[in-house]
């Protein structure tokens, strides 16, 4: 019997309900995740397998599929998944820590060159972490991006199933 971490009451299991993975700071919905809810205190929990691999899938999705400039939330997500402090990312990208801060808090757009550089850094990291090439890699990713892009205000949802980050070939290269 599973009990609530907060009030130690018996919790109920919820299956087949989408889970909003807000913990990552993005609009990500996971399907096929077992969730738990305490009927007494209303605390909720989710059993998310292999979170680091899930983060790699989300980051790779952002880098490959998002054609607009990176949003502040996406920049922060990529930096954190790279296990870098803002100051470290700034040093790598040749900017100041305050510039990275302004990108992450939405006070300044990242710009085309730095957007491509951050995506490239992330894709190389993801490739290294997975011990295999993710599709055609960073070069083809940049070939598919338009030369001039604008910031978008509408945030699109990323929907994922556990099979997408739990399989051996976790990056689906099919367009």
SULUR-V740244 format. One record per run of one state. SS is the DSSP state (@ for helix, = for strand, . for the rest). FROM is the first residue (numbers start at 1). LEN is the number of residues. If there is no record, write none. Layout:
SS:FROM:LEN, SS:FROM:LEN
//
This chain:
.:1:2, =:3:1, .:4:6, =:10:5, .:15:4, =:19:2, .:21:1, @:22:3, .:25:3, =:28:4, .:32:2, =:34:5, .:39:5, =:44:4, .:48:3, @:51:15, .:66:6, @:72:10, .:82:4, @:86:8, .:94:3, @:97:8, .:105:7, @:112:19, .:131:6, @:137:8, .:145:13, =:158:4, @:162:5, .:167:9
//
